Amino acid sequence: MIQPTLNRALLADFLRTRREQLQPEAVGLPRAPRRRSSGLRREEVAELAGLSTDYYSRMEQQRGPRPSEQLLNALGEALRLSDDERNHLFRIAGYPNPPQYLHDRPADNLVRVMRQLEHTPAQICSHLGQTLVQNRLAIAVFGDHSQFRGFRRYWAYRWFLEPAERELYAVQDHAVIGRAIVAEVLATHGADPSAPEAGALVNTLLGKSSEFAEVWAEHPVFAQDWPRLHLNHPEVGPLELNSDFVVDADRSQFLAVFTADPDGADEEKLRALAKLSDDFVW
């Protein structure tokens, strides 16, 4: 069996071209008045990826060891590569089957759709349950998820280990929500057992939550149709919302949209929450 090999020349050239195409503004870096280089500098890419400048420079100079999968994934994020570009990066580095790592950056196509949904709560999540971005109405309904760090970024961790997480949801929904969360984590972990994020989360929950472990042992199967949510909102009281999802092409992310029945009391409650933001126009 022929083993994949690192193509140093292609890897070096690919990294250089993508670095030169990426402008500093696209990654939140200032553009110096006398900046001469086209695109990002090597040291800037290295910093974004969490590498030393020397290590990254050696890659563009066709030197050094074959980069690990984790390092390639960090470079893909730093260079804002598309999924197809990222897969190409892995292949020329000697990995014929790129792992489906969970992206911390929301997919452009899902963001584009979400921006059209100003009047209904919407948020983009990874299939491991990390909220990547929310619109203003989603924050008003579910709270600001950008505050979470570490394992708390994942809904499964908060749901099974932090009782306060369930206070927003009616007790009648707790069992079905918990089962759906476990099914989603199981499906994500099963699709790529080597993914470090999923493995670490699963091991932590199995060790700390008997409820999670009990449902996990039943091997629940994830279904795209979620139940109608019954919320106990601290500002508008009982609130019922439908749940619908748009799944990204590589199935690593989805856009969750929560709608109220038209012309009903729940839609009025969403309007009331929207008005709490002074610059929100319904």
C-alpha positions in Angstrom: 0.0 0.0 0.0 1.4 3.4 -1.0 1.6 5.7 1.9 0.8 9.5 1.4 3.9 11.7 1.3 4.4 15.4 2.0 4.8 17.5 -1.1 7.0 20.2 0.3 7.1 22.3 -2.9 3.3 22.4 -3.3 2.8 23.0 0.4 5.2 25.9 0.5 3.7 27.5 -2.6 0.2 27.0 -1.5 0.8 28.6 1.9 2.7 31.5 0.3 -0.1 32.3 -2.2 -2.9 32.1 0.3 -0.9 34.3 2.7 -0.3 36.9 0.0 -4.0 36.9 -0.9 -5.2 37.5 2.6 -5.4 41.1 3.6 -4.8 42.2 7.2 -8.2 43.8 7.5 -9.8 40.4 6.9 -8.3 39.0 10.1 -8.7 42.1 12.3 -5.1 43.4 11.9 -4.3 47.1 11.2 -2.7 48.1 8.0 0.4 50.1 8.6 0.8 53.3 6.5 4.1 52.1 4.9 3.2 48.5 4.6 4.9 47.1 1.5 4.1 43.4 1.6 1.2 42.0 -0.3 -1.2 40.3 2.1 -0.1 39.0 5.4 3.5 38.8 6.7 4.9 35.4 7.7 5.0 36.5 11.4 1.4 37.5 11.3 0.2 34.1 10.0 2.4 32.4 12.6 0.8 34.4 15.4 -2.7 33.7 14.1 -2.0 30.0 14.0 -0.2 29.9 17.3 3.2 29.0 15.8 6.7 30.4 16.0 7.7 32.6 13.0 10.7 30.3 12.4 8.6 27.2 12.2 6.2 28.8 9.8 9.0 30.3 7.7 10.6 26.8 7.3 7.4 25.5 5.9 7.4 28.1 3.2 11.1 27.4 2.6 10.3 23.6 2.0 12.1 22.7 5.3 11.2 21.1 8.6 9.1 18.0 9.6 5.7 17.2 8.2 3.1 19.3 10.0 0.6 17.6 12.3 -3.1 17.5 11.6 -3.8 20.0 14.5 -1.2 22.4 13.1 -2.7 22.2 9.6 -6.1 22.9 11.0 -4.7 25.9 12.8 -3.2 27.2 9.6 -6.5 26.7 7.8 -8.3 28.8 10.3 -5.5 31.5 10.3 -5.5 31.7 6.5 -9.4 31.7 6.4 -9.3 28.7 4.0 -12.6 27.4 2.6 -13.4 23.7 3.2 -12.1 22.7 -0.2 -8.9 24.7 0.3 -8.4 23.1 3.7 -8.9 19.6 2.3 -6.3 20.5 -0.4 -3.9 21.7 2.3 -4.2 18.4 4.1 -3.7 16.3 1.0 -0.5 18.0 -0.1 0.8 17.7 3.4 0.4 13.9 3.1 -3.0 13.3 4.7 -5.4 11.9 2.0 -8.5 11.9 4.2 -8.7 15.3 6.0 -10.3 15.0 9.4 -13.6 16.9 9.8 -12.5 19.2 12.7 -15.2 21.4 14.1 -14.7 25.0 12.9 -14.8 27.9 15.3 -15.6 30.2 12.5 -19.2 30.3 11.3 -19.7 29.2 7.6 -20.1 32.2 5.3 -23.2 30.8 3.6 -25.0 30.4 7.0 -24.0 33.9 8.1 -25.4 35.2 4.8 -28.7 33.6 5.6 -28.8 34.6 9.2 -28.3 38.3 8.3 -31.7 38.2 6.6 -33.4 37.0 9.8 -33.6 40.2 11.9 -37.1 39.5 13.2 -36.6 36.0 14.5 -34.0 34.5 16.8 -31.3 32.7 14.9 -27.8 31.4 15.7 -25.1 29.3 14.1 -23.8 26.3 16.1 -21.3 23.5 15.6 -22.7 20.0 15.7 -20.9 19.6 19.0 -23.1 22.3 20.4 -20.9 25.4 20.5 -22.7 28.6 19.5 -20.5 30.4 17.0 -22.6 33.5 16.4 -26.1 34.8 17.4 -28.3 37.6 16.1 -29.6 40.2 18.5 -32.9 38.5 19.0 -31.3 35.2 19.8 -29.2 36.9 22.5 -32.4 38.5 23.9 -34.1 35.1 24.1 -31.3 32.6 25.0 -28.7 34.9 26.5 -25.2 35.9 25.2 -23.3 32.6 24.5 -20.1 34.4 23.6 -19.3 34.7 27.3 -18.6 31.0 27.7 -15.0 29.6 27.8 -13.5 26.1 27.9 -16.0 23.2 28.1 -18.8 25.7 29.0 -18.8 26.7 25.3 -20.7 23.4 24.6 -24.4 23.2 25.4 -24.1 19.6 26.4 -21.7 20.5 29.2 -23.9 23.3 30.5 -27.1 21.2 30.2 -25.8 18.2 32.1 -23.5 19.9 34.6 -25.0 23.3 35.3 -28.6 23.2 36.6 -29.1 26.9 35.9 -28.9 26.2 32.2 -32.3 24.4 32.3 -34.2 27.2 34.0 -35.1 28.8 30.7 -36.8 25.6 29.4 -40.1 24.2 30.7 -39.6 21.0 32.7 -41.8 19.1 30.2 -39.1 19.6 27.6 -36.1 18.6 29.7 -36.0 14.9 28.9 -36.5 15.3 25.1 -33.9 18.1 24.9 -31.3 16.2 26.9 -31.8 13.2 24.7 -31.5 15.3 21.5 -28.3 16.9 22.8 -26.7 13.5 23.6 -27.7 12.2 20.1 -26.1 15.1 18.4 -22.8 14.7 20.4 -22.9 11.0 19.7 -23.3 11.5 16.0 -20.5 14.1 15.8 -18.2 11.9 17.8 -19.0 8.8 15.8 -18.3 10.6 12.5 -14.7 11.4 13.6 -13.7 9.6 16.8 -10.2 11.1 16.5 -11.4 14.7 16.8 -9.9 15.9 20.0 -12.8 18.3 20.9 -15.5 15.7 20.8 -13.4 13.1 22.6 -12.5 15.4 25.4 -16.1 16.6 25.9 -17.5 13.0 25.8 -15.0 11.7 28.3 -15.7 14.6 30.7 -19.5 14.2 30.6 -19.3 10.4 31.0 -17.1 10.9 34.1 -19.2 13.7 35.7 -22.8 13.2 34.6 -24.7 9.9 35.3 -27.6 11.3 33.4 -25.5 11.8 30.3 -23.9 8.4 30.7 -27.3 6.7 31.0 -28.7 8.3 27.8 -25.4 7.8 26.0 -25.6 4.0 26.7 -28.9 3.9 24.8 -27.3 5.2 21.6 -29.9 7.7 20.7 -30.1 8.6 17.0 -30.0 12.3 16.1 -33.0 13.6 14.2 -33.3 16.9 12.4 -36.7 17.7 13.7 -36.6 19.3 17.2 -39.7 19.7 19.4 -41.5 23.0 19.8 -39.7 24.8 22.6 -41.6 25.9 25.7 -39.5 28.6 27.4 -39.9 30.4 30.8 -38.4 33.8 29.8 -37.4 36.0 32.7 -38.7 39.2 31.0 -41.7 38.1 28.9 -42.9 35.0 30.6 -44.0 31.8 28.8 -42.8 31.7 25.2 -43.3 29.0 22.6 -41.1 28.8 19.6 -40.7 26.4 16.7 -37.2 25.1 15.9 -35.9 24.7 12.3 -32.4 24.1 11.0 -30.3 24.7 7.9 -27.3 22.4 7.8 -24.0 23.4 6.2 -22.7 21.3 3.3 -20.0 19.5 5.3 -22.5 19.0 8.2 -20.1 20.5 10.8 -22.4 23.5 11.5 -26.1 24.4 11.3 -28.2 27.5 11.4 -30.9 27.3 14.1 -34.0 29.5 13.5 -36.7 29.9 16.2 -40.0 31.2 15.0 -43.2 32.1 16.7 -46.6 31.4 15.2 -47.6 34.4 13.2 -49.9 37.1 14.7 -50.0 35.4 18.0 -49.0 36.2 21.6 -45.6 34.7 21.2 -44.8 36.9 18.2 -45.8 39.9 20.3 -43.4 38.8 23.0 -40.6 38.6 20.5 -41.5 42.2 19.5 -41.3 43.2 23.1 -37.8 41.6 23.5 -36.7 43.3 20.3 -37.7 46.7 21.6 -35.4 46.3 24.6 -32.6 47.1 22.1 -32.9 50.8 21.3 -31.5 50.5 17.8 -33.6 47.6 16.8 -36.2 48.3 14.0 -39.0 45.8 13.5 
